[in-house]
């Protein structure tokens, strides 16, 4: 989703909010990556909470929140919302690094199959960026439809999505 939003961000802002908010494009391009990291970071938070290690989550989130406040106090007066967006993204990156570091010292460390899938997903995402770039002069709806379809096909070809995943999706659709 972050890749799909980053490149046509200007079109998204213009369609949703109009020309008056065109300068918000950069903030959207930065903050969409923060949202992607929040999604991943919440997985670690749920992992630690479900294993009765809520204190780990509280310490990490408290420390990162304090860092984010300090960064915002330093950056917002001179650089406004763009640097505030960067501070948010940096805080989320640091949260991910800390959570991975902590989990690597437990039985919940990231295993090689997940790393391999992550590389495949990143490869599919990079190829999707190329499609988005090639289609940049077309309608945003066409760009989204074509790039999402292309991405899903790549996930199948790269075997990120297997038969078990497809069966699970079918069972969800035919409830």
C-alpha positions as CSV (number, residue, x, y, z in Angstrom):
1,X,0.0,0.0,0.0
2,X,2.9,2.4,0.8
3,X,4.4,1.9,-2.7
4,X,1.0,2.2,-4.3
5,X,0.4,5.5,-2.5
6,X,3.9,7.1,-2.7
7,X,4.2,7.6,-6.5
8,X,0.7,8.8,-7.4
9,X,0.5,10.8,-4.1
10,X,0.1,14.1,-6.0
11,X,-2.9,12.7,-7.9
12,X,-4.4,11.3,-4.7
13,X,-4.1,14.6,-2.9
14,X,-5.6,16.5,-5.9
15,X,-8.5,14.1,-6.2
16,X,-9.3,13.9,-2.5
17,X,-8.5,17.4,-1.3
18,X,-8.0,19.6,-4.3
19,X,-5.3,22.0,-5.5
20,X,-5.3,23.9,-2.1
21,X,-3.6,20.9,-0.5
22,X,-1.1,20.1,-3.2
23,X,1.8,20.8,-0.9
24,X,0.6,18.0,1.4
25,X,1.9,15.5,-1.2
26,X,5.3,15.3,0.4
27,X,3.8,14.7,3.9
28,X,1.6,11.9,2.4
29,X,4.6,10.3,0.7
30,X,6.5,10.2,4.0
31,X,3.6,9.4,6.4
32,X,2.4,6.4,4.3
33,X,5.7,4.7,5.1
34,X,5.2,5.5,8.8
35,X,1.7,3.8,8.5
36,X,3.3,0.7,6.9
37,X,5.8,0.5,9.8
38,X,3.1,1.0,12.3
39,X,1.4,-2.1,10.9
40,X,4.6,-4.2,11.2
41,X,5.4,-2.7,14.7
42,X,2.0,-3.5,16.0
43,X,2.7,-7.2,15.2
44,X,5.7,-7.1,17.5
45,X,3.6,-5.3,20.1
46,X,0.9,-8.0,20.0
47,X,3.6,-10.7,20.1
48,X,5.2,-9.3,23.2
49,X,1.8,-8.6,24.8
50,X,0.5,-12.1,24.1
51,X,3.6,-13.6,25.7
52,X,3.0,-11.6,28.9
53,X,5.9,-9.1,28.1
54,X,3.8,-6.0,28.0
55,X,6.5,-4.1,29.9
56,X,8.8,-4.5,26.9
57,X,6.2,-2.8,24.7
58,X,5.6,-0.1,27.3
59,X,9.3,0.7,27.6
60,X,9.9,0.8,23.9
61,X,6.8,2.8,23.0
62,X,7.5,5.2,25.9
63,X,11.1,5.8,24.9
64,X,10.2,6.3,21.2
65,X,7.3,8.6,22.1
66,X,9.7,10.8,24.1
67,X,12.2,10.8,21.2
68,X,9.4,11.7,18.8
69,X,8.3,14.7,21.0
70,X,11.9,15.9,21.2
71,X,12.3,15.6,17.5
72,X,9.1,17.5,16.9
73,X,10.0,20.3,19.3
74,X,13.3,20.6,17.4
75,X,12.0,20.3,13.9
76,X,8.5,21.8,13.7
77,X,9.3,25.5,14.5
78,X,11.7,25.8,11.5
79,X,10.5,23.1,9.1
80,X,6.8,22.6,9.8
81,X,4.8,19.5,8.8
82,X,7.5,18.0,6.4
83,X,10.0,17.6,9.2
84,X,7.3,16.5,11.6
85,X,6.5,13.8,9.1
86,X,10.1,12.8,8.9
87,X,10.3,12.7,12.7
88,X,7.3,10.3,12.8
89,X,8.9,8.1,10.1
90,X,12.3,8.0,12.0
91,X,10.5,7.1,15.2
92,X,8.7,4.2,13.5
93,X,11.9,3.0,11.9
94,X,13.6,3.1,15.3
95,X,10.7,1.2,16.9
96,X,11.0,-1.5,14.3
97,X,14.8,-1.8,14.8
98,X,14.4,-2.0,18.5
99,X,11.6,-4.5,18.3
100,X,13.5,-6.8,15.9
101,X,16.6,-6.5,18.2
102,X,14.6,-7.5,21.3
103,X,12.8,-10.3,19.5
104,X,16.0,-11.7,18.1
105,X,17.1,-12.5,21.6
106,X,14.0,-14.6,22.2
107,X,12.5,-17.7,20.6
108,X,10.5,-15.3,18.4
109,X,13.4,-14.2,16.2
110,X,12.8,-13.7,12.5
111,X,13.5,-16.8,10.6
112,X,15.0,-17.2,7.1
113,X,11.8,-18.2,5.3
114,X,10.3,-14.8,6.4
115,X,13.4,-13.0,5.2
116,X,13.2,-14.8,1.8
117,X,9.5,-13.8,1.5
118,X,10.3,-10.3,2.5
119,X,12.9,-10.0,-0.3
120,X,10.4,-11.4,-2.8
121,X,7.7,-8.9,-1.6
122,X,10.2,-6.1,-1.9
123,X,11.1,-7.2,-5.5
124,X,7.4,-7.3,-6.5
125,X,7.0,-3.9,-5.0
126,X,9.9,-2.5,-6.9
127,X,8.5,-3.9,-10.2
128,X,5.1,-2.4,-9.3
129,X,6.8,1.0,-8.9
130,X,8.0,0.6,-12.5
131,X,4.5,-0.1,-13.7
132,X,3.2,2.9,-11.7
133,X,5.9,5.1,-13.2
134,X,5.1,3.9,-16.7
135,X,1.4,4.6,-16.3
136,X,1.8,7.9,-14.5
137,X,0.0,9.9,-17.2
138,X,-3.1,7.7,-17.1
139,X,-6.1,7.8,-14.7
140,X,-5.3,7.1,-11.1
141,X,-8.0,4.4,-11.1
142,X,-6.3,2.6,-14.0
143,X,-3.0,3.0,-12.3
144,X,-4.3,1.4,-9.1
145,X,-6.1,-1.4,-10.9
146,X,-3.3,-2.4,-13.2
147,X,-0.5,-2.1,-10.5
148,X,-2.5,-4.1,-7.9
149,X,-3.2,-6.8,-10.4
150,X,0.4,-6.9,-11.6
151,X,1.6,-7.0,-7.9
152,X,-0.7,-10.0,-7.1
153,X,0.4,-11.8,-10.2
154,X,4.0,-11.2,-9.2
155,X,3.3,-12.6,-5.7
156,X,2.0,-15.7,-7.3
157,X,4.9,-16.1,-9.7
158,X,7.4,-15.4,-6.9
159,X,5.6,-18.0,-4.8
160,X,5.0,-15.6,-1.9
161,X,1.3,-16.7,-2.1
162,X,1.0,-20.5,-2.2
163,X,-1.9,-22.9,-2.6
164,X,-2.6,-22.9,1.1
165,X,-3.0,-19.1,1.0
166,X,-5.3,-19.2,-2.0
167,X,-7.4,-21.9,-0.2
168,X,-7.7,-19.7,2.9
169,X,-8.7,-16.7,0.8
170,X,-11.4,-18.8,-1.0
171,X,-12.8,-20.0,2.3
172,X,-13.1,-16.4,3.4
173,X,-14.8,-15.4,0.3
174,X,-17.3,-18.2,0.3
175,X,-18.4,-17.9,4.0
